[in-house]
Amino acid sequence: MLDRLRRLLPDRNSLASNRWLRWLGPSLLAPALWRFSRRGVAMGVALGVFFGFLVPLGQIPLSATAAVILRANVPTAVASTLVTNPVTFAPIYYAAYQFGHWVVGEPAHPEPPPLPNHHLQADGEPHPGLWARMSNMGKPLLVGLVSFAVGFGGLVYALTTWVWIWRIRRKRRLRLQGPKRVM
């Protein structure tokens, strides 16, 4: 599985030549950022999930930048931002909106107030109903997304660390048992 993940992830040179990440320069090419270690991978996955939930656009450059700053594994940080993609975007944001309503303490509206058939007024300005509808969604959605980003980022960090340690212990135990003898 790890080999398959390595084939799918971008390599050092492709990220270094990316116009959004080029400014990071030599710090992006540091070998420690590309090594698969327990702490680096766990931190990279957590950063990717955090930025994947929190930032709808530009999440890959932000997670790569944070991975460089925090010395995490860059490929896993970039790949794990794909937790939000065109398929999962709507359900995640809806769940975050509902969770935000619950945290804020306001009842979630089962369906938003209807909008007029046209979203723009005659002068080209947005219709006041559209702005009111969007501003009503803002606080619960933001609270929900921040909660999801922090909560799932921490959960993924802990889960990745736990799975890594479990695999190492299992390999050691099997190695120490040695080959089984058939009688």
N, C-alpha and C positions, 0 to 999 in steps of 0.2 A: 504494500500500500504506500509506503514511504517513497519507493522508486517511482510509482505512478504520479504521486504528488510532485516530485521533483521534475518530472517531464512536463507537467502541465504549467508549472510556475515560470514566470519570466526569469531570464538569467541576468547576471550582473550587468553585462554590456547593454542589453536592451533597456534596462531601467536607467543606466547612466546616460544613454543617448536620448532619453525622453526629454522633450523640451521643457516640461513642467518640473522635472527633477534635476536637470542639468546643473542648476545653481548649487546643488549639494556637493558636486565635484568629488574630490578624492575621499571625502568622508563616507560617501555612499558605497565606495568600493572596498572598504575595510573588510578583511576576511572574517572578522568576528560577527559581522552582520549577516553573513551568508552560511555560517556554520549551524548545523542542526543540533543544538544543545537543549536540555530540558528547560532552562530558564528563558533562553532566547525564543524558542518556539512558543512556549506558553505566553510570554509577553507579546509576541507578534500576533498570535491568534486573538488575544484579548484586545489589543489595539485595533486590529482590523474589525472586530465585532463592534467595538465602541464607536469607531468612526462610521462603520456601515449603518448602524442605527441612527446616529446623531446627525450625520451630514448627508443630504440626499444627492448632492452633486460635488464632485471634487474630493470624494472620500479616499481614492487611491493615493493621490499625492500627499494628502494630509496624513494618512496612516504610514506611508513610507517616510515622511519627514519625522513623524513622532518615533518611528522605529529607529531611525538614525540617531535621534537625540537621546532616546532611552536605551540604546544599544540592544535592541531586540532583533529578531530574525526578520529581515525585510520581505522575503518571499511569502512567508506565512501571513505577515501583516497585510500585504497586498491582496493575497488570495482570499483571506477571510472577510474582506470588505464585501464580498459577493453574497453575504448573508442576505442583503437586500438587493434584489434584482427585479426585473420587470414582472416576474411571476409572484414574488413574495412581497413586493412593495406595498400594494394595497391592503392585504390582510395585516401586515405588521403595523402600518400607520393607523388602520382602523382600531386594532387592539390597543395601540398606544394612546389613541384618542379616548377610548372607553376607560382605560386604566387611569389616564390623567383626570378624567371626570370623577372617578372614584376617589383618587387621592385628594383632589381639590375639594371634594365634598359637594359638588354640584351634581344634580341628577343629569344623566346623559339624555339628550333629546333623541327619541327614536328616529325621527326624521327631521332634517333641517327645514326651516321655513321655505316656502316655494319662492323661486326667483321669477322675475318677469321673463318673457320670451327673449328679450334682447338684454345682454349684459352691459351694453354701453348706452349712455344717453345720447341725445342728438348732438351734443357738443363734443362727443368723443370721450368724455370722462366716464369712469366706471359707475355703474348704478349704485346708489347708496345701500340698497339691500345686499348687494354682493359684498361690499366692504364690511357691513355689519356681520354678515354670515362668516366671513373669513376671520374677523377679529374675535368672534365668539369661539372659534375653533382653536385660536392661537395658544391660549394659556393651557388648556387641558392637553393639547397635542404636544406642546413643548415639555410640560411636566412628565407626560407619559414617555416621550422619546428619551429624555435625560434619564429617567428611571430605568428604562429598558437598556440603554447604553451602559450605564454603570452596573446594573444588576447582572445582565448577561455577560458583560465583559469580565466581571469578577468570577462569575460562575464558570465561564469557559476557561479562565486562567486556572482555577482550582481543579477543574475536571481534567484539563490537559496535563497538569502536573501529576495528578493522581494516576492517570492512565500510564504516563511515562514511567513513574516509579513502580507501578504494578508490573509492567512489561519487563523492566530490568530485574526485579526480584524473581519473576517467573523464569526468565532465562537462566539466572544464577542457580535457582533450585533445580532446574532440569539438567544443567551442566554438572552440578555436584552429585546428582543421583547416578549419572553415568548411564551407559547402555544397559538395557534390561536383558537378562540372560534367559534363554528359553531352554527348558529341560525336557 
